[in-house]
Amino acid sequence: MDIPLLTTAWRYFTSAAWDSALSAFEMLTLGGHAWWWRLHWAAARQFMFDPPARVAIREAAGTGLPEGQCVYGETPCVSLLAMLRRVDVSPEAVLFDLGCGRGLAMLGAALAFDIRAVGIDAMPTLVQRGRRMARDLDISDRATFIEGDFLQQDLSGGTIFYLASTTFRTEVVRGVAARIASQADRTRPIRALSLSQPLGKPFRVVEQQRYPMTWGWNTVFVQELEPIEEDCAA
């Protein structure tokens, strides 16, 4: 009996079963909304024959980023929307998805909450196709994709930040916290959602919950950056 072969087959089976269960759960939860069907049709048009994970394998080396920042895993729409409901999304909110991949979840957030969303990713093909998806969905005016390292971008316009940091080095996560704190408009509430590890100071963890991701259950830290009064900020 070939034990490694059986182990590999079992992993493929459990992965496929998880994907099917997660897709069914999301359809049952969000399938009553027309935007959800439009979103998945737009994604299928762009990625049916060249999935985002394959794009990541092909382009990761060219980004110049550490390997841990280029491991592709996707946050399901249903999970990100559930997270955002924990931070009381207002019509004026601006979501920044740091390492957005193809941007499926962030586009879903823009559609579901009618807010602005900005996705930043270092892989050019994912960014280009994300922009096409936004055009197909007719939300290019409030869903923006930026190509580059999120640690080198202007984050000053964000009020909610999402970081799928499961495979990121601690110094990268701490760098994100410092960059947001130094750039964000702290006269208004700033919220952050990060996977597997909190951002650290000056963010404060408000709560933590577990949500399903494409690779399994993951702990999400809900955090806030205390606002600074305008007279003190001046």
ROSE-4610 file (N, C-alpha, C; in Angstrom, 1 decimal, always signed):
// ROSE-4610
residu = [M/M/M/D/D/D/I/I/I/P/P/P/L/L/L/L/L/L/T/T/T/T/T/T/A/A/A/W/W/W/R/R/R/Y/Y/Y/F/F/F/T/T/T/S/S/S/A/A/A/A/A/A/W/W/W/D/D/D/S/S/S/A/A/A/L/L/L/S/S/S/A/A/A/F/F/F/E/E/E/M/M/M/L/L/L/T/T/T/L/L/L/G/G/G/G/G/G/H/H/H/A/A/A/W/W/W/W/W/W/W/W/W/R/R/R/L/L/L/H/H/H/W/W/W/A/A/A/A/A/A/A/A/A/R/R/R/Q/Q/Q/F/F/F/M/M/M/F/F/F/D/D/D/P/P/P/P/P/P/A/A/A/R/R/R/V/V/V/A/A/A/I/I/I/R/R/R/E/E/E/A/A/A/A/A/A/G/G/G/T/T/T/G/G/G/L/L/L/P/P/P/E/E/E/G/G/G/Q/Q/Q/C/C/C/V/V/V/Y/Y/Y/G/G/G/E/E/E/T/T/T/P/P/P/C/C/C/V/V/V/S/S/S/L/L/L/L/L/L/A/A/A/M/M/M/L/L/L/R/R/R/R/R/R/V/V/V/D/D/D/V/V/V/S/S/S/P/P/P/E/E/E/A/A/A/V/V/V/L/L/L/F/F/F/D/D/D/L/L/L/G/G/G/C/C/C/G/G/G/R/R/R/G/G/G/L/L/L/A/A/A/M/M/M/L/L/L/G/G/G/A/A/A/A/A/A/L/L/L/A/A/A/F/F/F/D/D/D/I/I/I/R/R/R/A/A/A/V/V/V/G/G/G/I/I/I/D/D/D/A/A/A/M/M/M/P/P/P/T/T/T/L/L/L/V/V/V/Q/Q/Q/R/R/R/G/G/G/R/R/R/R/R/R/M/M/M/A/A/A/R/R/R/D/D/D/L/L/L/D/D/D/I/I/I/S/S/S/D/D/D/R/R/R/A/A/A/T/T/T/F/F/F/I/I/I/E/E/E/G/G/G/D/D/D/F/F/F/L/L/L/Q/Q/Q/Q/Q/Q/D/D/D/L/L/L/S/S/S/G/G/G/G/G/G/T/T/T/I/I/I/F/F/F/Y/Y/Y/L/L/L/A/A/A/S/S/S/T/T/T/T/T/T/F/F/F/R/R/R/T/T/T/E/E/E/V/V/V/V/V/V/R/R/R/G/G/G/V/V/V/A/A/A/A/A/A/R/R/R/I/I/I/A/A/A/S/S/S/Q/Q/Q/A/A/A/D/D/D/R/R/R/T/T/T/R/R/R/P/P/P/I/I/I/R/R/R/A/A/A/L/L/L/S/S/S/L/L/L/S/S/S/Q/Q/Q/P/P/P/L/L/L/G/G/G/K/K/K/P/P/P/F/F/F/R/R/R/V/V/V/V/V/V/E/E/E/Q/Q/Q/Q/Q/Q/R/R/R/Y/Y/Y/P/P/P/M/M/M/T/T/T/W/W/W/G/G/G/W/W/W/N/N/N/T/T/T/V/V/V/F/F/F/V/V/V/Q/Q/Q/E/E/E/L/L/L/E/E/E/P/P/P/I/I/I/E/E/E/E/E/E/D/D/D/C/C/C/A/A/A/A/A/A]
num = [1/1/1/2/2/2/3/3/3/4/4/4/5/5/5/6/6/6/7/7/7/8/8/8/9/9/9/10/10/10/11/11/11/12/12/12/13/13/13/14/14/14/15/15/15/16/16/16/17/17/17/18/18/18/19/19/19/20/20/20/21/21/21/22/22/22/23/23/23/24/24/24/25/25/25/26/26/26/27/27/27/28/28/28/29/29/29/30/30/30/31/31/31/32/32/32/33/33/33/34/34/34/35/35/35/36/36/36/37/37/37/38/38/38/39/39/39/40/40/40/41/41/41/42/42/42/43/43/43/44/44/44/45/45/45/46/46/46/47/47/47/48/48/48/49/49/49/50/50/50/51/51/51/52/52/52/53/53/53/54/54/54/55/55/55/56/56/56/57/57/57/58/58/58/59/59/59/60/60/60/61/61/61/62/62/62/63/63/63/64/64/64/65/65/65/66/66/66/67/67/67/68/68/68/69/69/69/70/70/70/71/71/71/72/72/72/73/73/73/74/74/74/75/75/75/76/76/76/77/77/77/78/78/78/79/79/79/80/80/80/81/81/81/82/82/82/83/83/83/84/84/84/85/85/85/86/86/86/87/87/87/88/88/88/89/89/89/90/90/90/91/91/91/92/92/92/93/93/93/94/94/94/95/95/95/96/96/96/97/97/97/98/98/98/99/99/99/100/100/100/101/101/101/102/102/102/103/103/103/104/104/104/105/105/105/106/106/106/107/107/107/108/108/108/109/109/109/110/110/110/111/111/111/112/112/112/113/113/113/114/114/114/115/115/115/116/116/116/117/117/117/118/118/118/119/119/119/120/120/120/121/121/121/122/122/122/123/123/123/124/124/124/125/125/125/126/126/126/127/127/127/128/128/128/129/129/129/130/130/130/131/131/131/132/132/132/133/133/133/134/134/134/135/135/135/136/136/136/137/137/137/138/138/138/139/139/139/140/140/140/141/141/141/142/142/142/143/143/143/144/144/144/145/145/145/146/146/146/147/147/147/148/148/148/149/149/149/150/150/150/151/151/151/152/152/152/153/153/153/154/154/154/155/155/155/156/156/156/157/157/157/158/158/158/159/159/159/160/160/160/161/161/161/162/162/162/163/163/163/164/164/164/165/165/165/166/166/166/167/167/167/168/168/168/169/169/169/170/170/170/171/171/171/172/172/172/173/173/173/174/174/174/175/175/175/176/176/176/177/177/177/178/178/178/179/179/179/180/180/180/181/181/181/182/182/182/183/183/183/184/184/184/185/185/185/186/186/186/187/187/187/188/188/188/189/189/189/190/190/190/191/191/191/192/192/192/193/193/193/194/194/194/195/195/195/196/196/196/197/197/197/198/198/198/199/199/199/200/200/200/201/201/201/202/202/202/203/203/203/204/204/204/205/205/205/206/206/206/207/207/207/208/208/208/209/209/209/210/210/210/211/211/211/212/212/212/213/213/213/214/214/214/215/215/215/216/216/216/217/217/217/218/218/218/219/219/219/220/220/220/221/221/221/222/222/222/223/223/223/224/224/224/225/225/225/226/226/226/227/227/227/228/228/228/229/229/229/230/230/230/231/231/231/232/232/232/233/233/233/234/234/234]
x = [+0.9/+0.0/+0.9/+0.6/+1.4/+0.8/+1.4/+0.8/+0.9/+2.0/+2.1/+1.0/+0.7/-0.3/-1.7/-1.9/-3.2/-3.4/-2.3/-2.3/-2.7/-2.0/-2.3/-3.7/-4.2/-5.6/-6.6/-6.3/-7.2/-7.2/-6.0/-5.9/-6.7/-6.6/-7.4/-8.9/-9.3/-10.7/-11.2/-10.5/-11.0/-11.0/-10.0/-10.0/-11.2/-11.5/-12.6/-13.9/-14.0/-15.3/-15.4/-14.3/-14.4/-14.9/-14.2/-14.6/-16.1/-16.6/-18.0/-18.9/-18.6/-19.4/-19.4/-18.2/-18.1/-18.9/-18.8/-19.5/-21.0/-21.4/-22.9/-23.4/-22.6/-22.9/-23.0/-22.1/-22.1/-23.3/-23.6/-24.8/-26.1/-26.2/-27.4/-27.5/-26.4/-26.4/-26.6/-25.9/-25.9/-26.5/-26.9/-27.5/-28.8/-29.4/-30.7/-30.4/-29.2/-28.8/-28.4/-28.9/-28.5/-27.0/-26.5/-25.1/-24.2/-24.6/-23.7/-23.5/-24.6/-24.5/-23.7/-23.9/-23.1/-21.7/-21.3/-19.9/-19.3/-19.9/-19.3/-19.3/-20.2/-20.1/-18.9/-18.7/-17.6/-16.3/-16.2/-15.0/-14.7/-15.8/-15.7/-15.1/-15.6/-15.1/-13.6/-13.1/-11.7/-10.8/-11.3/-10.4/-10.8/-11.8/-12.2/-11.0/-10.3/-9.2/-7.8/-7.7/-6.4/-6.7/-6.9/-7.3/-6.3/-6.7/-5.8/-4.7/-4.9/-3.7/-2.6/-3.0/-2.0/-1.3/-2.0/-1.4/-0.4/-0.7/+0.2/+1.5/+1.3/+2.5/+3.4/+2.8/+3.5/+4.2/+3.6/+4.1/+4.7/+4.7/+5.2/+6.6/+7.5/+8.9/+9.2/+8.4/+8.6/+8.2/+7.5/+7.1/+8.2/+9.2/+10.3/+9.9/+8.7/+8.3/+8.6/+8.7/+9.0/+8.0/+8.4/+7.5/+6.2/+6.2/+5.0/+3.9/+4.3/+3.3/+2.7/+3.2/+2.7/+2.0/+1.7/+0.9/-0.5/-1.1/-2.5/-3.5/-4.4/-5.6/-6.6/-7.9/-8.9/-9.9/-10.2/-11.3/-12.6/-13.5/-14.8/-15.6/-16.4/-17.3/-18.1/-18.7/-19.6/-18.8/-17.5/-16.7/-16.4/-15.9/-15.5/-16.8/-17.9/-19.1/-19.5/-19.3/-19.6/-18.7/-17.4/-16.4/-16.8/-17.1/-17.4/-18.6/-19.6/-20.7/-20.3/-19.1/-18.7/-18.1/-17.8/-17.2/-18.1/-19.4/-20.4/-20.1/-20.2/-19.8/-20.8/-20.2/-21.1/-21.0/-21.9/-21.8/-20.5/-19.9/-18.6/-17.4/-17.6/-16.4/-15.6/-14.3/-13.5/-12.6/-12.9/-12.2/-10.9/-9.8/-8.6/-8.3/-8.2/-7.8/-6.4/-5.5/-4.1/-3.6/-3.3/-3.0/-4.3/-5.0/-6.4/-6.5/-5.4/-5.6/-6.4/-7.4/-8.2/-9.4/-9.5/-10.4/-11.9/-12.1/-13.5/-14.3/-13.6/-14.3/-14.5/-13.5/-13.6/-14.6/-14.7/-15.8/-17.1/-17.2/-18.5/-18.9/-17.9/-18.1/-18.6/-18.0/-18.4/-19.9/-20.2/-21.6/-22.6/-22.2/-23.2/-23.4/-22.4/-22.5/-22.6/-22.4/-22.4/-21.3/-20.1/-19.0/-17.8/-16.9/-15.6/-14.7/-14.1/-13.1/-11.9/-10.7/-9.4/-8.7/-8.2/-7.4/-6.0/-5.1/-3.6/-3.0/-2.4/-1.7/-0.5/+0.5/+1.7/+1.8/+0.7/+0.7/-0.1/+0.6/-0.1/-1.3/-1.2/-2.4/-3.6/-3.5/-4.6/-5.2/-4.3/-4.8/-5.5/-4.9/-5.6/-6.9/-7.0/-8.3/-9.3/-8.8/-9.7/-10.3/-9.5/-10.1/-11.1/-10.9/-11.9/-13.2/-13.1/-14.3/-15.0/-14.3/-15.0/-15.7/-15.1/-15.8/-17.0/-16.9/-18.0/-19.2/-18.9/-19.9/-20.4/-19.8/-20.1/-19.9/-18.8/-18.5/-17.0/-16.5/-15.1/-15.0/-16.1/-16.0/-15.8/-16.1/-15.9/-15.1/-14.6/-13.7/-12.4/-11.3/-10.1/-9.0/-8.2/-7.1/-5.8/-4.9/-3.5/-2.5/-1.6/-0.5/+0.7/+1.2/+2.4/+2.4/+3.4/+3.6/+2.8/+1.9/+1.0/+1.8/+3.0/+3.8/+4.4/+4.2/+4.8/+3.7/+2.4/+1.3/+0.7/+0.0/-0.7/-2.0/-2.0/-3.2/-4.0/-3.8/-4.4/-5.9/-6.5/-7.9/-8.7/-8.1/-8.9/-9.5/-10.6/-11.2/-11.3/-11.3/-11.3/-10.2/-9.4/-8.3/-8.4/-8.3/-8.3/-7.0/-6.4/-5.1/-5.2/-5.1/-5.1/-3.7/-3.3/-1.9/-1.4/-2.2/-1.9/-0.4/+0.1/+1.5/+2.5/+2.1/+3.0/+4.0/+5.2/+6.1/+5.6/+6.0/+5.6/+6.0/+7.2/+7.6/+6.8/+6.3/+5.4/+4.1/+3.5/+2.3/+2.5/+3.6/+3.9/+4.1/+4.7/+4.9/+3.6/+2.6/+1.3/+0.6/+0.7/+0.2/+0.8/+2.1/+2.8/+2.4/+2.3/+2.0/+0.6/-0.4/-1.8/-1.8/-1.2/-1.2/-0.6/+0.4/+1.1/+0.3/-0.5/-1.1/-2.6/-3.3/-4.7/-5.2/-6.4/-7.1/-7.7/-6.9/-7.3/-8.3/-8.9/-10.0/-11.3/-11.3/-12.4/-12.0/-12.9/-12.6/-11.9/-10.8/-10.1/-10.2/-10.6/-10.8/-9.9/-9.5/-8.6/-9.1/-9.0/-9.3/-8.1/-7.5/-6.3/-6.5/-5.9/-6.0/-4.8/-5.1/-4.1/-3.3/-3.1/-2.3/-2.7/-2.7/-3.1/-2.1/-2.4/-1.5/-0.5/-0.9/+0.0/-0.2/+0.6/+0.5/+0.7/-0.1/-1.1/-2.5/-2.7/-4.1/-4.4/-5.7/-6.2/-7.2/-7.0/-7.9/-9.3/-10.3/-11.7/-12.3/-12.1/-12.7/-12.0/-12.2/-11.7/-12.7/-12.8/-13.8/-13.2/-13.8/-13.3/-14.3/-13.7/-14.4/-13.9/-14.7/-14.3/-13.5/-12.4/-11.6/-11.5/-10.9/-10.8/-9.9/-9.0/-8.1/-8.5/-9.6/-10.1/-10.6/-10.8/-11.2/-10.0/-10.3/-9.2/-9.7/-8.8/-9.1/-8.9/-9.9/-9.8/-9.8/-8.9/-8.8/-9.4/-10.4/-11.1/-10.4/-9.9/-9.1/-9.5/-9.1/-9.4/-8.2/-8.2/-7.2/-7.9/-7.6/-8.4/-8.3/-9.4/-9.4/-8.7/-8.1/-7.5/-8.4/-8.6/-9.5/-8.8/-9.5/-9.0/-8.1/-8.4/-7.6/-6.3/-6.3/-5.0/-4.2/-4.8/-4.1/-3.4/-4.0/-3.4/-2.2]
y = [-1.2/+0.0/+1.2/+2.2/+3.4/+4.4/+4.6/+5.5/+7.0/+7.4/+8.8/+9.1/+8.2/+8.4/+8.5/+7.6/+7.6/+9.0/+9.4/+10.7/+11.9/+11.9/+12.9/+12.9/+11.7/+11.5/+12.0/+11.7/+12.1/+13.6/+14.2/+15.7/+16.3/+15.8/+16.3/+16.2/+15.0/+14.7/+15.7/+15.9/+16.8/+18.2/+18.6/+20.0/+20.2/+19.3/+19.4/+19.4/+18.6/+18.6/+19.9/+20.5/+21.8/+22.9/+22.9/+23.9/+23.8/+22.6/+22.4/+22.9/+22.5/+22.9/+24.4/+25.1/+26.5/+27.2/+26.7/+27.3/+27.2/+26.1/+25.9/+26.8/+26.9/+27.8/+29.3/+29.7/+31.1/+31.3/+30.3/+30.5/+30.5/+29.7/+29.8/+31.1/+31.6/+32.9/+34.1/+34.1/+35.4/+35.2/+34.0/+33.8/+34.5/+35.0/+35.7/+37.1/+37.6/+38.9/+38.8/+39.6/+39.6/+40.0/+40.9/+41.3/+40.1/+39.1/+38.0/+37.2/+37.0/+36.2/+37.0/+38.3/+39.1/+39.1/+39.1/+39.1/+37.8/+36.7/+35.4/+35.1/+35.7/+35.6/+36.4/+37.6/+38.4/+37.7/+37.1/+36.3/+35.1/+34.4/+33.3/+33.7/+34.8/+35.3/+35.6/+36.1/+36.5/+35.3/+34.3/+33.4/+31.9/+31.6/+30.3/+29.4/+29.9/+29.1/+29.4/+30.3/+30.7/+31.1/+30.1/+30.5/+31.4/+32.1/+33.0/+32.3/+31.1/+30.4/+30.1/+29.8/+29.6/+30.8/+31.9/+33.3/+33.6/+33.3/+33.6/+32.8/+31.5/+30.6/+31.2/+31.7/+32.2/+33.5/+34.4/+35.7/+36.1/+35.2/+35.4/+35.9/+35.2/+35.5/+36.9/+37.4/+38.7/+39.8/+39.6/+40.7/+41.2/+40.3/+40.7/+40.7/+40.2/+40.1/+38.8/+38.8/+37.5/+36.4/+35.2/+34.1/+34.0/+34.3/+34.3/+35.2/+36.3/+37.3/+36.9/+35.9/+35.5/+34.1/+33.6/+32.3/+32.7/+32.0/+32.4/+31.6/+32.3/+31.8/+32.9/+32.5/+33.5/+33.6/+34.8/+35.1/+35.0/+34.2/+34.1/+35.4/+35.8/+37.0/+36.9/+35.7/+35.5/+35.8/+35.4/+35.6/+37.1/+37.8/+39.2/+40.0/+39.8/+40.5/+40.3/+39.1/+38.8/+39.6/+39.7/+40.4/+41.9/+42.4/+43.9/+44.3/+43.3/+43.7/+43.8/+43.3/+43.5/+44.9/+45.6/+47.0/+48.1/+47.8/+48.9/+49.7/+49.2/+49.9/+51.0/+52.2/+53.4/+53.7/+54.5/+54.8/+55.5/+56.1/+56.9/+56.0/+54.8/+53.9/+53.6/+53.5/+53.1/+51.9/+50.8/+49.6/+49.4/+49.1/+48.8/+47.3/+46.6/+45.2/+45.0/+44.8/+44.7/+43.3/+43.2/+41.8/+41.2/+41.9/+41.6/+40.4/+40.0/+38.9/+39.4/+38.6/+39.0/+40.0/+40.1/+41.1/+40.7/+39.4/+39.0/+39.4/+39.3/+39.6/+41.1/+41.9/+43.4/+43.9/+43.3/+43.8/+43.4/+42.3/+41.9/+42.9/+43.4/+44.4/+45.7/+46.1/+47.3/+47.2/+46.1/+45.9/+45.7/+45.0/+44.7/+45.9/+46.7/+47.8/+49.2/+49.2/+50.4/+51.4/+50.9/+51.7/+51.7/+52.5/+52.5/+51.4/+50.7/+49.7/+49.8/+49.7/+49.8/+48.5/+47.8/+46.6/+46.8/+46.4/+46.5/+45.1/+44.9/+43.6/+43.8/+42.9/+43.1/+42.3/+41.5/+40.6/+41.3/+41.7/+42.6/+41.9/+40.6/+40.0/+40.0/+39.8/+39.8/+41.2/+42.3/+43.6/+44.0/+43.6/+44.0/+43.3/+42.1/+41.4/+41.9/+42.2/+42.8/+44.1/+44.9/+46.1/+45.8/+44.8/+44.4/+43.9/+43.2/+42.8/+44.0/+45.0/+46.2/+46.9/+46.9/+47.5/+46.7/+45.4/+44.5/+44.7/+45.0/+45.2/+46.6/+47.5/+48.9/+49.6/+49.3/+49.9/+50.4/+50.7/+51.3/+52.6/+53.3/+54.6/+54.4/+53.2/+53.0/+51.7/+51.0/+49.9/+50.1/+50.3/+50.6/+49.6/+49.2/+48.3/+49.0/+48.8/+49.4/+48.2/+48.3/+47.3/+47.8/+47.0/+47.3/+46.7/+47.0/+46.5/+47.4/+46.9/+47.7/+48.5/+48.1/+48.8/+50.1/+50.2/+51.4/+52.3/+52.0/+52.8/+53.8/+54.7/+55.7/+55.1/+54.9/+54.3/+55.3/+56.6/+57.7/+57.7/+57.2/+57.4/+56.3/+55.3/+54.1/+54.3/+53.7/+53.7/+52.3/+51.3/+49.9/+49.2/+48.4/+47.7/+46.2/+45.5/+44.0/+43.4/+42.6/+42.0/+40.5/+39.7/+38.2/+37.8/+37.9/+37.8/+36.5/+35.4/+34.1/+33.7/+34.0/+33.5/+34.7/+35.8/+37.0/+37.0/+37.5/+37.6/+38.7/+38.5/+39.4/+40.9/+41.1/+42.4/+43.1/+42.3/+42.9/+43.3/+42.5/+42.9/+44.1/+44.2/+45.4/+46.6/+46.4/+47.5/+48.0/+47.2/+47.6/+48.5/+48.0/+48.8/+50.2/+50.2/+51.5/+52.4/+51.9/+52.7/+53.3/+52.4/+52.9/+54.0/+53.7/+54.7/+56.0/+56.0/+57.3/+58.0/+57.3/+57.9/+58.2/+57.3/+57.4/+58.7/+59.1/+60.3/+59.8/+60.1/+59.5/+60.5/+61.4/+62.2/+61.4/+60.2/+59.4/+57.9/+57.1/+55.7/+54.9/+54.2/+53.4/+52.0/+51.0/+49.6/+48.8/+47.6/+46.7/+45.3/+44.4/+43.0/+42.3/+41.4/+40.6/+39.2/+38.3/+36.9/+36.3/+35.4/+34.6/+35.4/+36.7/+37.4/+38.9/+39.5/+40.9/+41.8/+43.0/+44.0/+44.4/+44.5/+45.0/+46.5/+47.1/+48.5/+49.4/+50.5/+51.0/+50.5/+49.4/+48.9/+48.1/+48.1/+47.4/+46.4/+45.1/+44.0/+44.2/+44.3/+44.4/+43.0/+42.1/+40.8/+39.9/+38.6/+37.7/+36.6/+36.3/+35.3/+34.3/+33.2/+32.3/+32.3/+32.3/+32.4/+31.4/+30.8/+29.9/+30.6/+30.1/+30.6/+29.4/+29.7/+28.6/+27.5/+27.7/+26.7/+26.1/+26.6/+26.1/+27.2/+26.9/+27.9/+28.7/+30.0/+30.9/+31.9/+32.3/+33.3/+34.7/+35.5/+36.9/+37.8/+38.8/+39.7/+41.0/+41.5/+42.8/+43.8/+44.8/+45.8/+47.2/+48.1/+49.6/+50.4/+51.6/+52.6/+53.7/+54.1/+55.1/+56.4/+57.1/+58.4/+59.5/+60.5/+61.6/+62.8/+63.5/+64.7/+65.7/+66.5/+67.4/+68.4/+69.0/+70.0/+69.4/+68.1/+67.5/+67.1/+66.7/+66.4/+67.6/+68.8/+70.0/+70.3]
z = [+0.0/+0.0/+0.0/-0.9/-1.0/-0.1/+1.1/+2.1/+1.6/+1.0/+0.6/-0.5/-1.4/-2.4/-1.8/-0.8/-0.1/+0.7/+1.3/+2.0/+1.1/-0.1/-1.1/-1.6/-1.8/-2.3/-1.2/+0.0/+1.1/+1.2/+1.1/+1.1/+0.0/-1.2/-2.3/-2.1/-1.5/-1.2/-0.2/+0.9/+2.0/+1.5/+0.7/+0.1/-0.8/-1.6/-2.5/-1.8/-0.7/+0.1/+0.8/+1.3/+2.0/+1.0/-0.2/-1.2/-1.5/-1.7/-2.1/-0.9/+0.3/+1.4/+1.6/+1.4/+1.6/+0.5/-0.7/-1.9/-1.6/-1.2/-0.9/+0.2/+1.3/+2.4/+1.9/+1.1/+0.6/-0.3/-1.2/-2.1/-1.3/-0.2/+0.6/+1.3/+1.7/+2.5/+1.6/+0.5/-0.3/-1.7/-2.0/-3.4/-3.7/-2.6/-2.9/-3.4/-3.5/-3.9/-5.4/-6.2/-7.7/-7.8/-7.0/-7.1/-6.9/-6.1/-5.9/-7.1/-7.9/-9.1/-10.2/-10.2/-11.2/-10.8/-9.5/-9.1/-9.5/-9.3/-9.6/-11.2/-11.9/-13.3/-13.8/-13.3/-13.7/-13.3/-12.2/-11.8/-12.7/-13.1/-14.0/-15.4/-15.8/-17.1/-17.2/-16.0/-16.0/-15.6/-14.8/-14.2/-14.5/-15.3/-15.5/-16.0/-17.0/-17.6/-17.1/-16.1/-15.5/-14.1/-13.2/-11.8/-11.1/-10.1/-9.4/-8.7/-8.2/-7.6/-8.6/-9.8/-10.9/-11.3/-11.3/-11.6/-10.5/-9.2/-8.1/-8.2/-8.6/-8.8/-9.9/-10.9/-12.1/-11.8/-11.0/-10.9/-9.5/-8.6/-7.2/-7.2/-8.0/-8.0/-8.5/-9.4/-10.0/-9.1/-8.0/-7.2/-6.3/-6.0/-5.1/-3.7/-3.4/-2.0/-1.3/+0.0/+0.7/+0.3/+0.3/-0.1/+0.6/+1.9/+2.7/+2.3/+1.6/+1.1/-0.2/-0.8/-2.1/-2.2/-1.0/-0.9/-1.1/-2.2/-2.5/-1.8/-1.1/-0.4/-0.5/-0.6/-0.8/+0.4/+0.7/+1.7/+1.0/+1.4/+0.8/+1.1/+0.1/+0.3/+1.6/+1.8/+3.0/+4.3/+4.3/+5.5/+5.7/+4.7/+4.8/+5.2/+4.6/+4.9/+6.4/+6.9/+8.3/+9.2/+8.8/+9.6/+9.6/+8.4/+8.3/+9.2/+9.3/+10.2/+11.6/+12.0/+13.4/+13.7/+12.6/+12.8/+12.4/+12.2/+12.0/+10.8/+9.6/+8.4/+8.1/+7.9/+7.6/+6.1/+5.5/+4.1/+3.7/+4.7/+4.4/+4.5/+4.9/+5.1/+3.8/+3.9/+2.8/+3.2/+2.5/+2.9/+2.0/+2.7/+2.1/+2.3/+1.2/+1.2/+0.9/+1.8/+1.6/+1.3/+0.0/-0.5/-1.0/-1.9/-2.2/-3.2/-3.8/-4.8/-6.0/-6.4/-7.5/-7.0/-5.7/-5.2/-5.1/-5.1/-5.1/-3.8/-2.7/-1.4/-1.3/-1.7/-1.6/-2.5/-3.7/-4.7/-4.1/-3.4/-2.8/-1.7/-1.0/+0.1/-0.5/-1.6/-2.3/-2.7/-3.3/-3.8/-2.6/-1.6/-0.5/+0.4/+0.7/+1.6/+0.9/-0.4/-1.2/-0.7/-0.5/+0.0/-1.0/-0.8/-1.6/-1.1/-2.0/-1.7/-2.5/-1.9/-2.6/-2.3/-3.4/-3.2/-3.7/-2.9/-3.3/-3.4/-4.5/-4.7/-5.6/-5.4/-6.2/-7.5/-7.7/-8.9/-10.0/-11.1/-12.1/-12.8/-13.0/-13.7/-12.8/-11.5/-10.6/-10.6/-10.5/-10.5/-11.8/-12.9/-14.2/-14.4/-14.0/-14.1/-13.0/-11.9/-10.9/-11.4/-12.1/-12.7/-13.7/-14.5/-15.5/-14.8/-13.7/-13.0/-12.5/-11.9/-11.5/-12.6/-13.8/-14.9/-15.3/-15.3/-15.7/-14.7/-13.5/-12.4/-12.4/-13.2/-13.2/-11.9/-11.2/-9.9/-9.9/-11.1/-11.2/-10.4/-10.2/-9.5/-8.0/-7.5/-6.1/-5.7/-6.7/-6.5/-7.3/-6.6/-7.2/-6.9/-7.9/-7.7/-7.9/-7.0/-7.1/-7.1/-8.1/-8.2/-7.4/-6.5/-5.8/-4.4/-3.6/-2.3/-1.3/-0.6/+0.3/+1.3/+1.6/+2.6/+2.0/+0.7/+0.0/-0.6/-0.2/-0.8/+0.2/-0.4/+0.4/+1.0/+2.3/+3.0/+3.8/+3.5/+4.3/+4.2/+3.1/+2.8/+3.5/+4.0/+4.6/+5.9/+6.2/+7.5/+8.1/+7.1/+7.5/+6.7/+7.4/+6.7/+6.9/+5.9/+6.0/+5.5/+6.3/+6.0/+6.3/+5.2/+5.3/+5.7/+6.9/+7.3/+7.8/+7.5/+8.0/+7.8/+6.6/+6.2/+6.3/+6.7/+6.7/+7.9/+7.7/+8.8/+9.8/+11.0/+12.1/+11.7/+11.2/+10.9/+9.8/+8.9/+7.9/+8.5/+9.4/+10.1/+10.9/+11.7/+12.5/+11.6/+10.4/+9.5/+9.0/+8.8/+8.4/+9.5/+10.7/+11.8/+11.9/+11.8/+11.9/+10.7/+9.5/+8.4/+8.4/+8.9/+9.0/+10.1/+11.2/+12.3/+11.9/+11.1/+10.7/+9.6/+8.8/+7.6/+7.8/+8.5/+8.6/+9.2/+8.8/+9.5/+10.8/+11.9/+13.2/+13.9/+13.2/+13.8/+13.6/+12.9/+12.8/+13.2/+13.5/+13.9/+12.8/+13.2/+12.2/+12.7/+11.9/+12.2/+11.4/+11.9/+11.2/+11.5/+10.4/+10.5/+10.0/+10.9/+10.4/+10.8/+10.0/+10.2/+10.9/+11.9/+12.6/+13.6/+13.4/+14.3/+14.4/+15.5/+15.6/+15.0/+14.7/+14.1/+15.1/+16.4/+17.4/+17.6/+18.5/+18.9/+17.6/+17.6/+18.5/+18.4/+17.7/+17.5/+18.8/+19.1/+20.3/+19.8/+20.3/+19.9/+20.6/+19.9/+20.4/+20.6/+19.7/+19.8/+18.8/+18.9/+17.9/+17.6/+16.4/+15.9/+14.9/+14.7/+13.7/+12.5/+11.3/+10.1/+9.1/+8.2/+7.2/+6.1/+5.7/+4.5/+3.6/+2.4/+1.4/+1.9/+2.9/+3.4/+4.7/+5.3/+6.5/+7.5/+8.7/+9.7/+10.1/+10.3/+10.7/+11.7/+12.7/+13.7/+13.1/+13.3/+12.8/+14.0/+14.0/+15.1/+14.6/+15.4/+15.1/+16.0/+15.4/+16.1/+15.8/+16.7/+16.5/+16.8/+16.2/+16.5/+17.0/+18.3/+18.9/+18.2/+18.0/+17.3/+18.1/+17.5/+18.1/+17.9/+19.0/+18.8/+17.9/+17.2/+16.2/+16.8/+18.0/+18.5/+19.0/+19.4/+19.9/+18.7/+17.5/+16.3/+15.8/+15.9/+15.4/+16.2]
